[in-house]
Amino acid sequence: MTDPNPRSTQGLPDAARAGAARAGAARAGAAADREARPGRGDFRHFLQITTRWMDNDVYGHVNNVVYYSYFDTAVNQYMIERGVLDYAAGEVVQFVVESGCRYFSPIAFPQTVTAGIRVARLGNSSVRYEIGLFADDADEAAAFGHFVHVCVDRATQRPIALPAPLRAALEALAA
């Protein structure tokens, strides 16, 4: 008997049925991720960013790669303001080892963007920053991204423990 459901796994070998089940679970997980749209109340610190004409692409909205520039600007501005980042001569630097972004709605010049920052995980030598980008006065994020930075000794290029002043600045952002 043929199953009329085109998504049915009836009659498939066990390995194929298991693969189909994993794919279904992945689709359900992706749908849940799409629903997780953060609001302003989910963040600890905010920075206003002015969009520029050159940020827009041929489709009339900010190009996806520019969002990463906004993330980087927000995180580094926070650290500079707190005196825990000397990008030119500091003995300690942070390297990006992971990044990602989910896009919910477009941003375009001449909108103003507010970047909300929080720390989702703080390890011995690493930190996961999460950043929400809010267009104009919107309460829900237009985009939600993350960076994982590893604290590194500039001279040796080897991971080191987060220095106490940096850790304190990051703890203030802990979600």
MDTraj code that builds the backbone (N, CA, C; nanometers):
import mdtraj as md
import numpy as np

residues = "MET THR ASP PRO ASN PRO ARG SER THR GLN GLY LEU PRO ASP ALA ALA ARG ALA GLY ALA ALA ARG ALA GLY ALA ALA ARG ALA GLY ALA ALA ALA ASP ARG GLU ALA ARG PRO GLY ARG GLY ASP PHE ARG HIS PHE LEU GLN ILE THR THR ARG TRP MET ASP ASN ASP VAL TYR GLY HIS VAL ASN ASN VAL VAL TYR TYR SER TYR PHE ASP THR ALA VAL ASN GLN TYR MET ILE GLU ARG GLY VAL LEU ASP TYR ALA ALA GLY GLU VAL VAL GLN PHE VAL VAL GLU SER GLY CYS ARG TYR PHE SER PRO ILE ALA PHE PRO GLN THR VAL THR ALA GLY ILE ARG VAL ALA ARG LEU GLY ASN SER SER VAL ARG TYR GLU ILE GLY LEU PHE ALA ASP ASP ALA ASP GLU ALA ALA ALA PHE GLY HIS PHE VAL HIS VAL CYS VAL ASP ARG ALA THR GLN ARG PRO ILE ALA LEU PRO ALA PRO LEU ARG ALA ALA LEU GLU ALA LEU ALA ALA".split()
xyz = np.array([
    [0.0846, -0.1176, 0.0000],
    [0.0000, 0.0000, 0.0000],
    [0.0891, 0.1239, 0.0000],
    [0.0560, 0.2199, -0.0811],
    [0.1340, 0.3432, -0.0921],
    [0.0782, 0.4474, 0.0028],
    [0.1685, 0.5117, 0.0756],
    [0.1292, 0.6182, 0.1690],
    [0.1067, 0.7457, 0.0883],
    [-0.0116, 0.8092, 0.0992],
    [-0.0389, 0.9304, 0.0217],
    [0.0377, 1.0537, 0.0711],
    [0.0971, 1.0459, 0.1882],
    [0.1714, 1.1598, 0.2439],
    [0.3090, 1.1650, 0.1791],
    [0.3417, 1.2723, 0.1034],
    [0.4719, 1.2785, 0.0354],
    [0.5897, 1.2896, 0.1316],
    [0.5650, 1.3264, 0.2574],
    [0.6743, 1.3360, 0.3552],
    [0.6875, 1.2091, 0.4393],
    [0.6071, 1.1108, 0.4114],
    [0.6101, 0.9876, 0.4884],
    [0.7404, 0.9120, 0.4637],
    [0.7876, 0.8448, 0.5673],
    [0.9084, 0.7634, 0.5542],
    [0.8739, 0.6151, 0.5450],
    [0.7435, 0.5842, 0.5320],
    [0.6999, 0.4455, 0.5224],
    [0.7661, 0.3798, 0.4025],
    [0.8210, 0.2624, 0.4216],
    [0.8838, 0.1886, 0.3136],
    [1.0301, 0.2231, 0.2905],
    [1.0823, 0.3209, 0.3618],
    [1.2234, 0.3566, 0.3468],
    [1.3094, 0.2707, 0.4387],
    [1.4349, 0.2469, 0.4021],
    [1.5258, 0.1760, 0.4923],
    [1.5428, 0.2552, 0.6226],
    [1.5835, 0.1848, 0.7296],
    [1.5992, 0.2484, 0.8609],
    [1.6898, 0.3708, 0.8562],
    [1.8020, 0.3638, 0.7855],
    [1.8958, 0.4764, 0.7792],
    [1.8299, 0.5976, 0.7144],
    [1.7509, 0.5744, 0.6104],
    [1.6835, 0.6858, 0.5429],
    [1.5776, 0.7472, 0.6340],
    [1.5042, 0.6605, 0.7080],
    [1.4035, 0.7126, 0.8020],
    [1.4700, 0.7955, 0.9107],
    [1.5848, 0.7503, 0.9610],
    [1.6571, 0.8250, 1.0649],
    [1.7045, 0.9596, 1.0108],
    [1.7542, 0.9599, 0.8872],
    [1.7979, 1.0859, 0.8256],
    [1.6820, 1.1825, 0.8083],
    [1.5664, 1.1301, 0.7677],
    [1.4487, 1.2158, 0.7515],
    [1.4047, 1.2726, 0.8861],
    [1.4134, 1.1915, 0.9914],
    [1.3768, 1.2400, 1.1253],
    [1.4708, 1.3508, 1.1700],
    [1.6018, 1.3326, 1.1446],
    [1.6989, 1.4377, 1.1808],
    [1.6715, 1.5657, 1.1030],
    [1.6394, 1.5523, 0.9750],
    [1.6102, 1.6706, 0.8931],
    [1.4865, 1.7424, 0.9455],
    [1.3850, 1.6659, 0.9865],
    [1.2649, 1.7276, 1.0433],
    [1.2951, 1.8001, 1.1728],
    [1.3789, 1.7405, 1.2566],
    [1.4180, 1.8056, 1.3818],
    [1.4974, 1.9321, 1.3539],
    [1.5833, 1.9284, 1.2526],
    [1.6613, 2.0473, 1.2167],
    [1.5692, 2.1585, 1.1684],
    [1.4668, 2.1217, 1.0883],
    [1.3710, 2.2234, 1.0422],
    [1.2964, 2.2835, 1.1604],
    [1.2562, 2.2004, 1.2562],
    [1.1860, 2.2510, 1.3748],
    [1.2768, 2.3417, 1.4562],
    [1.4044, 2.3041, 1.4693],
    [1.5000, 2.3884, 1.5423],
    [1.5222, 2.5209, 1.4731],
    [1.5304, 2.5180, 1.3404],
    [1.5491, 2.6420, 1.2646],
    [1.4275, 2.7324, 1.2800],
    [1.3078, 2.6736, 1.2812],
    [1.1870, 2.7544, 1.2996],
    [1.1866, 2.8190, 1.4371],
    [1.2286, 2.7452, 1.5393],
    [1.2352, 2.8019, 1.6746],
    [1.3366, 2.9147, 1.6802],
    [1.4505, 2.8987, 1.6123],
    [1.5515, 3.0048, 1.6080],
    [1.4963, 3.1307, 1.5431],
    [1.4195, 3.1130, 1.4354],
    [1.3640, 3.2292, 1.3660],
    [1.2678, 3.3058, 1.4556],
    [1.2016, 3.2361, 1.5473],
    [1.1056, 3.3005, 1.6360],
    [1.1741, 3.3751, 1.7499],
    [1.2992, 3.3456, 1.7780],
    [1.3707, 3.4061, 1.8906],
    [1.4234, 3.5435, 1.8504],
    [1.3349, 3.6404, 1.8441],
    [1.3716, 3.7767, 1.8039],
    [1.3842, 3.8612, 1.9300],
    [1.5061, 3.8979, 1.9677],
    [1.5249, 3.9689, 2.0946],
    [1.4679, 4.1106, 2.0922],
    [1.4364, 4.1589, 2.2120],
    [1.3898, 4.2959, 2.2298],
    [1.4941, 4.3785, 2.3029],
    [1.4712, 4.5081, 2.3107],
    [1.5666, 4.5981, 2.3769],
    [1.5925, 4.5580, 2.5215],
    [1.4927, 4.5079, 2.5894],
    [1.5079, 4.4690, 2.7293],
    [1.6022, 4.3522, 2.7516],
    [1.6432, 4.2858, 2.6446],
    [1.7336, 4.1709, 2.6550],
    [1.8810, 4.2110, 2.6595],
    [1.9096, 4.3413, 2.6511],
    [2.0484, 4.3870, 2.6420],
    [2.0835, 4.4822, 2.7551],
    [2.2131, 4.4906, 2.7863],
    [2.2628, 4.5670, 2.9008],
    [2.3203, 4.7039, 2.8648],
    [2.3702, 4.7193, 2.7435],
    [2.4371, 4.8434, 2.7036],
    [2.3970, 4.8754, 2.5601],
    [2.3873, 5.0052, 2.5297],
    [2.3428, 5.0468, 2.3967],
    [2.4361, 5.1508, 2.3377],
    [2.4519, 5.1447, 2.2064],
    [2.5335, 5.2400, 2.1318],
    [2.4580, 5.2782, 2.0048],
    [2.4470, 5.4081, 1.9795],
    [2.3837, 5.4558, 1.8560],
    [2.4856, 5.4528, 1.7425],
    [2.4418, 5.4046, 1.6273],
    [2.5265, 5.3988, 1.5083],
    [2.4512, 5.4676, 1.3950],
    [2.5182, 5.5584, 1.3281],
    [2.4584, 5.6273, 1.2140],
    [2.4871, 5.5474, 1.0876],
    [2.3822, 5.5114, 1.0164],
    [2.4039, 5.4435, 0.8883],
    [2.4593, 5.5441, 0.7883],
    [2.5273, 5.4910, 0.6879],
    [2.5864, 5.5749, 0.5834],
    [2.5282, 5.5346, 0.4485],
    [2.5292, 5.6278, 0.3561],
    [2.4809, 5.6001, 0.2212],
    [2.5482, 5.4754, 0.1648],
    [2.6786, 5.4641, 0.1854],
    [2.7545, 5.3519, 0.1294],
    [2.7207, 5.2175, 0.1939],
    [2.6497, 5.2169, 0.3068],
    [2.6107, 5.0912, 0.3713],
    [2.5046, 5.0169, 0.2905],
    [2.4234, 5.0907, 0.2155],
    [2.3175, 5.0291, 0.1357],
    [2.3759, 4.9572, 0.0147],
    [2.3082, 4.8504, -0.0251],
    [2.3486, 4.7796, -0.1463],
    [2.2486, 4.8093, -0.2578],
    [2.2594, 4.7397, -0.3685],
    [2.1721, 4.7666, -0.4832],
    [2.0259, 4.7334, -0.4543],
    [2.0005, 4.6604, -0.3468],
    [1.8635, 4.6240, -0.3111],
    [1.7981, 4.7279, -0.2204],
    [1.8721, 4.8348, -0.1876],
    [1.8148, 4.9446, -0.1112],
    [1.8159, 4.9272, 0.0392],
    [1.8896, 4.8287, 0.0879],
    [1.9029, 4.8114, 0.2328],
    [2.0496, 4.7872, 0.2678],
    [2.0794, 4.7947, 0.3976],
    [2.2169, 4.7734, 0.4433],
    [2.2611, 4.6330, 0.4033],
    [2.3772, 4.6237, 0.3417],
    [2.4313, 4.4951, 0.2982],
    [2.4653, 4.4087, 0.4189],
    [2.4487, 4.2791, 0.4048],
    [2.4681, 4.1873, 0.5175],
    [2.6062, 4.1979, 0.5816],
    [2.7103, 4.2236, 0.5057],
    [2.8444, 4.2304, 0.5657],
    [2.8610, 4.3534, 0.6541],
    [2.7832, 4.4576, 0.6299],
    [2.7937, 4.5801, 0.7096],
    [2.7442, 4.5558, 0.8520],
    [2.6505, 4.4638, 0.8691],
    [2.6006, 4.4321, 1.0027],
    [2.7163, 4.3892, 1.0938],
    [2.8090, 4.3115, 1.0389],
    [2.9244, 4.2678, 1.1183],
    [3.0112, 4.3862, 1.1590],
    [3.0202, 4.4868, 1.0741],
    [3.0926, 4.6088, 1.1089],
    [3.0235, 4.6795, 1.2253],
    [2.8908, 4.6830, 1.2235],
    [2.8163, 4.7428, 1.3344],
    [2.8416, 4.6655, 1.4640],
    [2.8406, 4.5322, 1.4560],
    [2.8671, 4.4504, 1.5753],
    [3.0046, 4.4827, 1.6321],
    [3.1032, 4.4826, 1.5441],
    [3.2415, 4.5077, 1.5839],
    [3.2565, 4.6468, 1.6450],
    [3.1927, 4.7456, 1.5837],
    [3.1979, 4.8825, 1.6351],
    [3.1384, 4.8898, 1.7753],
    [3.0235, 4.8290, 1.7956],
    [2.9565, 4.8351, 1.9260],
    [3.0410, 4.7706, 2.0355],
    [3.0929, 4.6517, 2.0093],
    [3.1723, 4.5798, 2.1098],
    [3.3016, 4.6550, 2.1404],
    [3.3732, 4.6960, 2.0375],
    [3.5014, 4.7637, 2.0605],
    [3.4840, 4.9018, 2.1225],
    [3.3788, 4.9738, 2.0857],
    [3.3528, 5.1044, 2.1471],
    [3.3271, 5.0880, 2.2967],
    [3.2510, 4.9853, 2.3331],
    [3.2251, 4.9578, 2.4747],
    [3.3569, 4.9362, 2.5495],
    [3.4443, 4.8541, 2.4938],
    [3.5710, 4.8235, 2.5620],
    [3.6637, 4.9450, 2.5675],
    [3.6673, 5.0242, 2.4620],
    [3.7508, 5.1450, 2.4617],
    [3.7008, 5.2431, 2.5676],
    [3.5686, 5.2622, 2.5749],
    [3.5108, 5.3541, 2.6739],
    [3.5450, 5.3129, 2.8169],
    [3.5614, 5.1837, 2.8401],
    [3.5924, 5.1342, 2.9742],
    [3.7420, 5.1186, 2.9985],
    [3.8225, 5.1554, 2.9025],
    [3.9673, 5.1513, 2.9184],
    [4.0273, 5.0120, 2.9206],
    [3.9578, 4.9141, 2.8604],
    [4.0088, 4.7766, 2.8623],
    [4.0537, 4.7284, 2.7241],
    [4.0590, 4.8202, 2.6271],
    [4.1088, 4.7863, 2.4941],
    [4.2033, 4.8956, 2.4469],
    [4.3282, 4.8575, 2.4288],
    [4.4273, 4.9450, 2.3655],
    [4.4674, 4.8733, 2.2371],
    [4.3924, 4.8983, 2.1307],
    [4.4111, 4.8239, 2.0063],
    [4.5455, 4.8498, 1.9399],
    [4.6088, 4.9633, 1.9698],
    [4.7351, 4.9967, 1.9034],
    [4.8563, 4.9371, 1.9734],
    [4.8564, 4.9366, 2.1073],
    [4.9785, 4.8966, 2.1779],
    [4.9546, 4.8034, 2.2961],
    [4.8313, 4.7653, 2.3213],
    [4.8028, 4.6801, 2.4367],
    [4.8701, 4.5443, 2.4267],
    [4.9052, 4.4887, 2.5414],
    [4.9682, 4.3560, 2.5447],
    [4.8673, 4.2448, 2.5195],
    [4.7392, 4.2778, 2.5371],
    [4.6324, 4.1798, 2.5220],
    [4.5423, 4.2226, 2.4063],
    [4.5096, 4.1268, 2.3197],
    [4.4154, 4.1506, 2.2105],
    [4.3108, 4.0400, 2.2141],
    [4.2017, 4.0609, 2.1425],
    [4.0982, 3.9584, 2.1336],
    [4.0805, 3.9209, 1.9872],
    [4.0865, 3.7915, 1.9601],
    [4.0675, 3.7411, 1.8242],
    [3.9275, 3.6829, 1.8109],
    [3.8625, 3.7103, 1.6994],
    [3.7328, 3.6510, 1.6699],
    [3.7557, 3.5066, 1.6261],
    [3.6874, 3.4128, 1.6916],
    [3.6976, 3.2720, 1.6538],
    [3.5643, 3.2172, 1.6032],
    [3.4574, 3.2959, 1.6199],
    [3.3260, 3.2538, 1.5719],
    [3.2386, 3.3773, 1.5591],
    [3.1526, 3.3773, 1.4585],
    [3.0554, 3.4858, 1.4446],
    [2.9333, 3.4333, 1.3710],
    [2.8239, 3.5031, 1.3883],
    [2.7012, 3.4658, 1.3189],
    [2.5996, 3.5774, 1.3280],
    [2.4985, 3.5701, 1.2413],
    [2.3942, 3.6724, 1.2409],
    [2.2643, 3.6137, 1.1868],
    [2.1541, 3.6527, 1.2500],
    [2.0200, 3.6234, 1.1980],
    [1.9561, 3.7573, 1.1624],
    [1.8993, 3.7634, 1.0442],
    [1.8386, 3.8864, 0.9934],
    [1.6869, 3.8725, 0.9996],
    [1.6220, 3.9687, 1.0646],
    [1.4768, 3.9625, 1.0802],
    [1.4040, 4.0629, 0.9911],
    [1.4579, 4.1825, 0.9792],
    [1.3964, 4.2864, 0.8964],
    [1.5062, 4.3805, 0.8476],
    [1.4845, 4.4450, 0.7330],
    [1.5911, 4.5275, 0.6757],
    [1.6151, 4.6579, 0.7519],
    [1.7376, 4.7046, 0.7411],
    [1.7793, 4.8367, 0.7881],
    [1.8304, 4.9086, 0.6638],
    [1.8068, 5.0396, 0.6552],
    [1.8527, 5.1145, 0.5380],
    [1.8914, 5.2563, 0.5777],
    [1.9865, 5.3125, 0.5035],
    [2.0190, 5.4540, 0.5172],
    [1.8938, 5.5328, 0.4817],
    [1.8562, 5.6347, 0.5549],
    [1.9257, 5.7068, 0.6610],
    [1.8800, 5.6704, 0.8022],
    [1.8368, 5.5470, 0.8243],
    [1.7935, 5.5087, 0.9584],
    [1.9086, 5.5161, 1.0578],
    [1.8724, 5.5356, 1.1832],
    [1.9684, 5.5261, 1.2927],
    [1.9560, 5.3866, 1.3518],
    [2.0680, 5.3270, 1.3835],
    [2.0705, 5.1931, 1.4421],
    [2.1145, 5.2048, 1.5873],
    [2.0452, 5.1339, 1.6738],
    [2.0902, 5.1205, 1.8119],
    [2.1377, 4.9774, 1.8288],
    [2.2623, 4.9622, 1.8715],
    [2.3183, 4.8292, 1.8965],
    [2.3079, 4.8002, 2.0453],
    [2.2412, 4.6921, 2.0795],
    [2.2350, 4.6448, 2.2174],
    [2.3375, 4.5344, 2.2348],
    [2.4111, 4.5378, 2.3466],
    [2.5182, 4.4399, 2.3699],
    [2.4916, 4.3658, 2.5003],
    [2.5218, 4.2366, 2.4994],
    [2.5217, 4.1572, 2.6223],
    [2.6291, 4.0502, 2.6104],
    [2.6689, 3.9958, 2.7236],
    [2.7625, 3.8839, 2.7266],
    [2.6820, 3.7600, 2.7636],
    [2.6809, 3.6624, 2.6742],
    [2.6058, 3.5394, 2.6964],
    [2.6882, 3.4335, 2.7685],
    [2.8210, 3.4361, 2.7478],
    [2.9068, 3.3373, 2.8132],
    [3.0429, 3.3993, 2.8353],
    [3.0940, 3.3777, 2.9534],
    [3.2255, 3.4295, 2.9899],
    [3.3089, 3.3124, 3.0388],
    [3.4135, 3.2794, 2.9638],
    [3.5012, 3.1695, 3.0010],
    [3.6297, 3.2202, 3.0623],
    [3.7288, 3.1335, 3.0737],
    [3.8587, 3.1715, 3.1280],
    [3.9323, 3.2660, 3.0333],
    [3.9304, 3.2343, 2.9042],
    [4.0005, 3.3178, 2.8059],
    [3.9091, 3.3651, 2.6933],
    [3.7817, 3.3321, 2.7000],
    [3.6915, 3.3663, 2.5898],
    [3.5636, 3.4323, 2.6398],
    [3.4969, 3.4975, 2.5462],
    [3.3702, 3.5645, 2.5753],
    [3.2814, 3.5544, 2.4522],
    [3.1538, 3.5320, 2.4758],
    [3.0545, 3.5345, 2.3672],
    [2.9708, 3.6605, 2.3850],
    [2.9880, 3.7532, 2.2903],
    [2.9076, 3.8745, 2.2857],
    [2.7851, 3.8466, 2.2000],
    [2.6709, 3.8978, 2.2408],
    [2.5519, 3.8937, 2.1575],
    [2.5056, 4.0373, 2.1363],
    [2.4722, 4.0683, 2.0122],
    [2.4401, 4.2050, 1.9739],
    [2.3079, 4.2065, 1.8986],
    [2.2177, 4.2927, 1.9428],
    [2.0928, 4.3162, 1.8712],
    [2.1003, 4.4510, 1.8030],
    [2.0588, 4.4572, 1.6778],
    [2.0545, 4.5842, 1.6048],
    [1.9087, 4.6260, 1.5893],
    [1.8787, 4.7464, 1.6368],
    [1.7426, 4.7990, 1.6366],
    [1.7355, 4.9204, 1.5444],
    [1.6462, 4.9172, 1.4470],
    [1.6300, 5.0287, 1.3535],
    [1.5429, 5.1359, 1.4175],
    [1.5914, 5.2589, 1.4137],
    [1.5194, 5.3734, 1.4691],
    [1.4732, 5.3415, 1.6117],
    [1.3430, 5.3512, 1.6386],
    [1.2927, 5.3291, 1.7750],
    [1.2268, 5.1929, 1.7925],
    [1.2554, 5.0991, 1.7051],
    [1.1928, 4.9666, 1.7109],
    [1.2252, 4.8963, 1.8426],
    [1.1282, 4.8214, 1.8934],
    [1.1481, 4.7452, 2.0167],
    [1.2067, 4.6068, 1.9911],
    [1.1869, 4.5536, 1.8697],
    [1.2407, 4.4222, 1.8346],
    [1.3609, 4.4389, 1.7427],
    [1.4573, 4.3496, 1.7580],
    [1.5808, 4.3571, 1.6794],
    [1.5540, 4.3319, 1.5316],
    [1.6184, 4.4110, 1.4479],
    [1.6174, 4.3869, 1.3036],
    [1.7164, 4.2761, 1.2693],
    [1.8198, 4.2626, 1.3530],
    [1.9202, 4.1573, 1.3358],
    [1.9754, 4.1210, 1.4729],
    [2.0205, 3.9973, 1.4844],
    [2.0771, 3.9479, 1.6098],
    [2.2027, 3.8690, 1.5757],
    [2.3161, 3.9137, 1.6283],
    [2.4415, 3.8482, 1.5953],
    [2.5238, 3.8159, 1.7174],
    [2.6323, 3.7459, 1.6922],
    [2.7239, 3.7134, 1.8020],
    [2.8674, 3.7078, 1.7512],
    [2.9570, 3.7313, 1.8437],
    [3.1007, 3.7132, 1.8246],
    [3.1505, 3.6308, 1.9419],
    [3.2411, 3.5387, 1.9176],
    [3.3178, 3.4766, 2.0253],
    [3.4602, 3.5265, 2.0084],
    [3.5096, 3.5915, 2.1116],
    [3.6474, 3.6417, 2.1130],
    [3.7296, 3.5574, 2.2087],
    [3.8544, 3.5335, 2.1737],
    [3.9507, 3.4695, 2.2631],
    [4.0565, 3.5730, 2.2964],
    [4.0859, 3.5848, 2.4248],
    [4.1865, 3.6787, 2.4739],
    [4.3250, 3.6184, 2.4476],
    [4.4115, 3.6986, 2.3833],
    [4.5405, 3.6486, 2.3366],
    [4.6512, 3.7456, 2.3759],
    [4.7662, 3.6900, 2.4134],
    [4.8855, 3.7711, 2.4369],
    [4.9366, 3.8175, 2.3004],
    [4.9514, 3.9481, 2.2841],
    [4.9909, 4.0025, 2.1537],
    [5.1261, 3.9469, 2.1077],
    [5.2219, 3.9330, 2.1990],
    [5.3571, 3.8894, 2.1619],
    [5.3619, 3.7415, 2.1244],
    [5.2969, 3.6557, 2.2045],
    [5.3063, 3.5114, 2.1808],
    [5.1956, 3.4581, 2.0907],
    [5.0864, 3.5366, 2.0758],
    [4.9699, 3.4938, 1.9982],
    [4.9041, 3.3700, 2.0584],
    [4.9199, 3.3515, 2.1887],
    [4.8622, 3.2370, 2.2593],
    [4.7497, 3.2844, 2.3508],
    [4.6464, 3.2025, 2.3693],
    [4.5374, 3.2400, 2.4597],
    [4.5874, 3.2615, 2.6026],
    [4.5271, 3.3585, 2.6698],
    [4.5574, 3.3869, 2.8102],
    [4.4264, 3.4118, 2.8834],
    [4.4320, 3.4063, 3.0146],
    [4.3140, 3.4363, 3.0958],
    [4.2743, 3.5823, 3.0760],
    [4.1447, 3.6075, 3.0804],
    [4.0960, 3.7451, 3.0701],
    [4.1532, 3.8267, 3.1848],
    [4.2183, 3.9397, 3.1579],
    [4.2683, 4.0248, 3.2660],
    [4.1516, 4.0739, 3.3533],
    [4.1772, 4.0953, 3.4815],
    [4.0723, 4.1329, 3.5771],
    [3.9915, 4.2553, 3.5328],
    [4.0536, 4.3643, 3.4846],
    [3.9723, 4.4791, 3.4430],
    [3.8789, 4.4464, 3.3255],
    [3.9275, 4.3659, 3.2310],
    [3.8442, 4.3256, 3.1185],
    [3.7300, 4.2376, 3.1669],
    [3.7609, 4.1415, 3.2525],
    [3.6573, 4.0529, 3.3066],
    [3.5489, 4.1340, 3.3771],
    [3.5881, 4.2332, 3.4567],
    [3.4900, 4.3158, 3.5282],
    [3.4002, 4.3909, 3.4297],
    [3.4590, 4.4454, 3.3240],
    [3.3792, 4.5166, 3.2235],
    [3.2818, 4.4220, 3.1540],
    [3.3240, 4.2988, 3.1301],
    [3.2385, 4.2009, 3.0636],
    [3.1302, 4.1489, 3.1567],
    [3.1628, 4.1317, 3.2842],
    [3.0621, 4.0857, 3.3808],
    [2.9461, 4.1838, 3.3903],
    [2.9735, 4.3129, 3.3690],
    [2.8670, 4.4137, 3.3715],
    [2.7673, 4.3935, 3.2571],
    [2.8078, 4.3212, 3.1539],
    [2.7209, 4.2944, 3.0390],
    [2.6559, 4.1563, 3.0451],
    [2.6877, 4.0776, 3.1468],
    [2.6404, 3.9392, 3.1532],
    [2.4883, 3.9337, 3.1559],
    [2.4354, 3.8477, 3.0708],
    [2.2895, 3.8332, 3.0592],
    [2.2332, 3.7542, 3.1752],
])
top = md.Topology()
chain = top.add_chain()
for i, resn in enumerate(residues, 1):
    res = top.add_residue(resn, chain, resSeq=i)
    for name in ("N", "CA", "C"):
        top.add_atom(name, md.element.get_by_symbol(name[0]), res)
traj = md.Trajectory(xyz[None], top)
